[in-house]
Amino acid sequence: MYDVIIIGAGSMGTAASYFLAKQQKRVLCIDAFDPPHTEGSHHGETRIIRYAYGEGADYVDLALRAKQLWQELETLTGEQLLLPVGVLNMTDKDAPFLHNVKQSALQHHLHVESLTSTDVNERFHGITIPDTMEAVYEEDAGVLHVERCVSSYRQLAEQHGAIYRVHEPVQQLSKKHNKHIVETTHGTYEGKTLIVCAGAWTKQLLDNIHVSLPLTPTRKTFAWFDAPEQYDARHFPAFVLERPKYCFYGFPSIDGSGFKVGKHDGGEAVDPSQPLVPFHDEDLAHLQSFVDTYMPQVGTYKYGKECKYNMTPDEDFIIDTLPTDSSIVIATGFSGHGFKFSSAIGELLAMMAMKQDVPYNLQRFSIHRFL
Ligand SMILES: Cc1cc2nc3c(=O)[nH]c(=O)nc-3n(C[C@H](O)[C@H](O)[C@H](O)COP(=O)(O)OP(=O)(O)OC[C@H]3O[C@@H](n4cnc5c(N)ncnc54)[C@H](O)[C@@H]3O)c2cc1C
């Protein structure tokens, strides 16, 4: 009998397993693959972490706690996880995203710089934006090494006694005499509390216990290009560039890895149990057109990859207990911007599973908005 069974040992699950195991809880973490892996939402080398949050000031406390915890994880493991290369947010003048970035910075006393298009084009060699656009630069923000973060939490959790069962998809959930019964392809396990954080597969799993959430697993693509010197991480930032019809994000070349760019908007809804369509010419055409327009000195295309977002209709997360059963904690719908928070969300999920008071207002992430 486990204190907590975590279903999905990805970005959120590995972090939660560490915080529970550290409290000497008996924790079982089950995954369909062997994390970190390339089937879910946590591959591709890098993730942006920013604190002056364009999606709203409600996220800032969580982002700042996440930063502390990433730094703590670096100390514990001796691994470099967070690279403070700065993040440049670029939009059309007066766009809500940039307004929110400024508001978040103001409310939480974060250091940001407002820049005109001329400032951007002169300061960051290799970027060309038109004078209808403006920017906010957050120097303290940066990039996380995504797979290293996941494997670090997993490794520490196992050192603290967490049990990992991998290549073992969960197939059935039920409850008998106040015990959760989790059936996988290999065995049956019992737990007092469940944390369900199965990424793009969460909807299918919850359907199993008659909880229907409007989650849409969505195919997304990103690619690497040769990077001339001006796109090196020593002087080029990570960025988000949003225009009314599209949104792209990207990364400088870190240790010669190449310039990486991804498309945040759009993408096709997919069935997560089927393999994703591999990166193809049309995917490249979108990314190449972005590069040609705004970063014209970027070099030749190297290779591209595909990945899954798990979208909610409002693109806010779901972090809550089930209204019908407070011993089931749900963390899902991270809608393409969840990774930066996963250290803090892991800590939060551990608190929720242990029924401890949580230091955040979670109203925005309530499951009730969809039930
Ligand atoms: C291309 C791309 C770029 C992104 N960029 C950023 C960024 O710059 N900044 C940022 O903050 N976020 C970013 N994100 C979003 C972020 O990576 C995700 O929000 C986050 O990884 C989601 O974490 P998760 O734990 O929900 O999912 P995952 O990390 O995918 O974990 C879910 C786990 O559940 C397991 N699982 C599923 N079904 C079962 C089952 N039946 N039984 C057992 N295990 C199961 C899976 O194998 C998987 O390991 C990006 C995402 C993508 C795809």
The ligand as an SDF file (V2000), in Angstrom:
LIG
                    3D

 53 58  0  0  0  0  0  0  0  0999 V2000
    7.9440   21.6970  -28.2930 C   0  0  0  0  0  0  0  0  0  0  0  0
    7.5830   22.1700  -26.9270 C   0  0  0  0  0  0  0  0  0  0  0  0
    8.1140   23.3630  -26.4520 C   0  0  0  0  0  0  0  0  0  0  0  0
    7.7860   23.8330  -25.1870 C   0  0  0  0  0  0  0  0  0  0  0  0
    8.3660   24.9750  -24.7190 N   0  0  0  0  0  0  0  0  0  0  0  0
    8.1470   25.3650  -23.4370 C   0  0  0  0  0  0  0  0  0  0  0  0
    8.8710   26.4550  -22.8900 C   0  0  0  0  0  0  0  0  0  0  0  0
    9.7050   27.0760  -23.5630 O   0  0  0  0  0  0  0  0  0  0  0  0
    8.6420   26.7710  -21.5860 N   0  0  0  0  0  0  0  0  0  0  0  0
    7.7500   26.1010  -20.8120 C   0  0  0  0  0  0  0  0  0  0  0  0
    7.5830   26.4400  -19.6420 O   0  0  0  0  0  0  0  0  0  0  0  0
    7.0500   25.0590  -21.3190 N   0  0  0  0  0  0  0  0  0  0  0  0
    7.2290   24.6750  -22.5950 C   0  0  0  0  0  0  0  0  0  0  0  0
    6.5650   23.5930  -23.1170 N   0  0  0  0  0  0  0  0  0  0  0  0
    5.5320   22.9370  -22.3150 C   0  0  0  0  0  0  0  0  0  0  0  0
    6.0530   21.9580  -21.3100 C   0  0  0  0  0  0  0  0  0  0  0  0
    7.1300   21.2120  -21.8210 O   0  0  0  0  0  0  0  0  0  0  0  0
    4.8830   21.0690  -20.8920 C   0  0  0  0  0  0  0  0  0  0  0  0
    3.8470   21.9190  -20.4020 O   0  0  0  0  0  0  0  0  0  0  0  0
    5.2760   20.0950  -19.8140 C   0  0  0  0  0  0  0  0  0  0  0  0
    6.3790   19.3150  -20.2240 O   0  0  0  0  0  0  0  0  0  0  0  0
    4.0770   19.1850  -19.5000 C   0  0  0  0  0  0  0  0  0  0  0  0
    4.4500   18.3060  -18.4780 O   0  0  0  0  0  0  0  0  0  0  0  0
    3.5700   17.0040  -18.1390 P   0  0  0  0  0  0  0  0  0  0  0  0
    4.1690   16.4080  -16.9090 O   0  0  0  0  0  0  0  0  0  0  0  0
    2.1330   17.3830  -18.1340 O   0  0  0  0  0  0  0  0  0  0  0  0
    3.7710   16.0510  -19.3970 O   0  0  0  0  0  0  0  0  0  0  0  0
    4.9700   15.0390  -19.7370 P   0  0  0  0  0  0  0  0  0  0  0  0
    6.2810   15.6210  -19.3530 O   0  0  0  0  0  0  0  0  0  0  0  0
    4.7690   14.6080  -21.1430 O   0  0  0  0  0  0  0  0  0  0  0  0
    4.7010   13.8080  -18.7490 O   0  0  0  0  0  0  0  0  0  0  0  0
    3.5860   12.9820  -18.8450 C   0  0  0  0  0  0  0  0  0  0  0  0
    4.0510   11.5800  -18.5660 C   0  0  0  0  0  0  0  0  0  0  0  0
    2.9290   10.7240  -18.4080 O   0  0  0  0  0  0  0  0  0  0  0  0
    3.2650    9.4550  -18.9310 C   0  0  0  0  0  0  0  0  0  0  0  0
    2.0350    8.7020  -19.2070 N   0  0  0  0  0  0  0  0  0  0  0  0
    1.0650    9.0230  -20.0810 C   0  0  0  0  0  0  0  0  0  0  0  0
    0.0720    8.0930  -20.0600 N   0  0  0  0  0  0  0  0  0  0  0  0
    0.4300    7.1780  -19.1400 C   0  0  0  0  0  0  0  0  0  0  0  0
   -0.1700    5.9820  -18.6660 C   0  0  0  0  0  0  0  0  0  0  0  0
   -1.3540    5.5440  -19.1360 N   0  0  0  0  0  0  0  0  0  0  0  0
    0.4790    5.2680  -17.7430 N   0  0  0  0  0  0  0  0  0  0  0  0
    1.6710    5.6940  -17.2480 C   0  0  0  0  0  0  0  0  0  0  0  0
    2.2880    6.8330  -17.6720 N   0  0  0  0  0  0  0  0  0  0  0  0
    1.6730    7.5600  -18.5980 C   0  0  0  0  0  0  0  0  0  0  0  0
    4.0620    9.8150  -20.1840 C   0  0  0  0  0  0  0  0  0  0  0  0
    4.8400    8.7340  -20.6270 O   0  0  0  0  0  0  0  0  0  0  0  0
    4.8790   10.9890  -19.7050 C   0  0  0  0  0  0  0  0  0  0  0  0
    6.1540   10.6040  -19.2410 O   0  0  0  0  0  0  0  0  0  0  0  0
    6.8730   23.1000  -24.3770 C   0  0  0  0  0  0  0  0  0  0  0  0
    6.3340   21.8940  -24.8680 C   0  0  0  0  0  0  0  0  0  0  0  0
    6.6940   21.4190  -26.1110 C   0  0  0  0  0  0  0  0  0  0  0  0
    6.1090   20.1340  -26.5890 C   0  0  0  0  0  0  0  0  0  0  0  0
  1  2  1  0
  2  3  1  0
  2 52  2  0
  3  4  2  0
  4  5  1  0
  4 50  1  0
  5  6  2  0
  6  7  1  0
  6 13  1  0
  7  8  2  0
  7  9  1  0
  9 10  1  0
 10 11  2  0
 10 12  1  0
 12 13  2  0
 13 14  1  0
 14 15  1  0
 14 50  1  0
 15 16  1  0
 16 17  1  0
 16 18  1  0
 18 19  1  0
 18 20  1  0
 20 21  1  0
 20 22  1  0
 22 23  1  0
 23 24  1  0
 24 25  2  0
 24 26  1  0
 24 27  1  0
 27 28  1  0
 28 29  2  0
 28 30  1  0
 28 31  1  0
 31 32  1  0
 32 33  1  0
 33 34  1  0
 33 48  1  0
 34 35  1  0
 35 36  1  0
 35 46  1  0
 36 37  1  0
 36 45  1  0
 37 38  2  0
 38 39  1  0
 39 40  1  0
 39 45  2  0
 40 41  1  0
 40 42  2  0
 42 43  1  0
 43 44  2  0
 44 45  1  0
 46 47  1  0
 46 48  1  0
 48 49  1  0
 50 51  2  0
 51 52  1  0
 52 53  1  0
M  END
$$$$
